[in-house]
Amino acid sequence: MSSNMSSSIYIIPNRKPLLDLPPPNPEIRPFHRSLPHYQPTPLVSLPSFAEELGISHFLLKDESSRLGLPAFKILGASWATAKAVSKRLNIPISSGDAELSLIERLGEAATTAGLTLYAATDGNHGRAVARMAGYLGIKAKIYVPLMVDQETIAKIESEGKHIEVIVWQGDYDQTVVSTKMAVTTHHDGKGLLISDMALDVEEETPKWVVDGYQTMFEEIDEQITAITEKRITHVLTPLGVGSLCSAACAHFGRSDGTGMVEIVTVEPVAAACFMSSVDAGKMVSVETGYTICTGMCCGTVSVTAWPVLKDCVSMAVAVEDTQVEQAMLDLRDLGVSAGPCGAATTAGARLLPTLGPNAVIVVLSTEGQRHYEMVDPKSKYVT
Ligand SMILES: Cc1ncc(COP(=O)(O)O)c(C=O)c1O
């Protein structure tokens, strides 16, 4: 791999096609359809951005309202929760003649068994797990790092009385480890960890989280035909621990086959763990600084995502908060609700080398507008 142009972009040569992927799971889309508020999120064409970048189409997948929450994360959290409860209590996912829905069947059994869901989060994943606990009628303990603001905590708590939020005195990586320990050590065996970040390759819920994201990409395939006959050339995905990106790789590696869709990651400069790993040629952790992209403020790539990402990603981009804020404001002027993680990919698109007039890029805008605080990047976040 080589550095290109500036320290904020890496062009990664030798992308390899992903050959050993299992086929997409046909149970996932019907499951999402069965949840309250399901509808495909919009794929919006933004010609002014296409013109600015000198490309054919700039398309934004707007996840500002997904299954009743303001971020995409519930796609993964919901499927992983269903799979985890189903496995723990030995309840089949599909049961053709059942009168009750899957959530109702899982909820009855989970309540009787007295299960509690656990999650580590910097916001969106935890709120999604809390929402799932509510649907199942069980408790959830949600661990957040010190950096998470009061408003985010309040939103998680707003999911109901069954939710306990625990503020961990450390960063996101430390919170992930502590939550895992909390489930495995001091406890009665009734805890179920719903993690979107694998610390070891045997962990199953992070893989189910990745599987759950497949719905977003299936929707894009269906929506693009109404916009253009041209094929997608680039997909820009925000990266925290890399689970969303690994789902993008799985989908576009699989559906394209020829390796023509370039996957581009966008991370905050303050937490560029994938770019640093690419630079090092192996997985490395970084010390995270402050960023308004809270959901992407992760110091380590998920161990199950790394092998996929290192072969499949074509470019890694790191963005400053000021660039993200500008993109957020520009999107707002066009009527698009994007929070910092949502706008990060648009900011990243502006840093790419010239792609040419045939490029069709899709940016994943993963959260809607929300409160954030700009902090001088030189003042390091102190735990
Ligand atoms: C809104 C938002 N966008 C992007 C991400 C990054 O996703 P991943 O951690 O799977 O890389 C997150 C993670 O929490 C998020 O909340």
The ligand as an SDF file (V2000), in Angstrom:
LIG
                    3D

 16 16  0  0  0  0  0  0  0  0999 V2000
  -24.0430    6.8370   12.7040 C   0  0  0  0  0  0  0  0  0  0  0  0
  -22.9020    5.9040   12.5550 C   0  0  0  0  0  0  0  0  0  0  0  0
  -22.2390    5.8620   11.3960 N   0  0  0  0  0  0  0  0  0  0  0  0
  -21.2040    5.0350   11.2030 C   0  0  0  0  0  0  0  0  0  0  0  0
  -20.7720    4.1860   12.2040 C   0  0  0  0  0  0  0  0  0  0  0  0
  -19.6080    3.2820   11.9360 C   0  0  0  0  0  0  0  0  0  0  0  0
  -19.9980    1.9460   11.7650 O   0  0  0  0  0  0  0  0  0  0  0  0
  -18.9720    0.7690   12.1020 P   0  0  0  0  0  0  0  0  0  0  0  0
  -18.6310    0.9150   13.5590 O   0  0  0  0  0  0  0  0  0  0  0  0
  -19.7050   -0.4650   11.7890 O   0  0  0  0  0  0  0  0  0  0  0  0
  -17.7760    0.9860   11.2630 O   0  0  0  0  0  0  0  0  0  0  0  0
  -21.4420    4.1870   13.4420 C   0  0  0  0  0  0  0  0  0  0  0  0
  -21.0500    3.2830   14.5130 C   0  0  0  0  0  0  0  0  0  0  0  0
  -21.5870    3.2760   15.6070 O   0  0  0  0  0  0  0  0  0  0  0  0
  -22.5250    5.0780   13.6210 C   0  0  0  0  0  0  0  0  0  0  0  0
  -23.2020    5.1330   14.7800 O   0  0  0  0  0  0  0  0  0  0  0  0
  1  2  1  0
  2  3  1  0
  2 15  2  0
  3  4  2  0
  4  5  1  0
  5  6  1  0
  5 12  2  0
  6  7  1  0
  7  8  1  0
  8  9  2  0
  8 10  1  0
  8 11  1  0
 12 13  1  0
 12 15  1  0
 13 14  2  0
 15 16  1  0
M  END
$$$$
